């Protein structure tokens, strides 16, 4: 029974990380969009930081990493590529590196 609870908790944490990932993709898309006001991106960033609070015990450096993404991740995919495919995931290199690291940390804690 205890293993099932742990798996269930791990599934919940993974689902919350997926929500955070979706917000980060949205934030990076807003960053790369020339027509979007900065204030809209800042609202998403505030929401991201609030959601990151849930991970403080599991990933202690997450908020610091997010601040680094917000200030340093300037990677944007091709505007034409986005118009053709609608794929927002081509933006943000640092963001994807940190997400991969966070998923790895959660997987290690799960085992």
Secondary structure, DSSP 8 states (H G I E B T S, - for coil): -HHHHHHHHHHHHHHHHHHHHHHHHHHHHHHH-SSS-HHHHHHHHHHHHHHHGGGTTTSTTHHHHHHHHHHH------HHHHHHH--GGGS-HHHHHHHHHHHHHHHHHH-
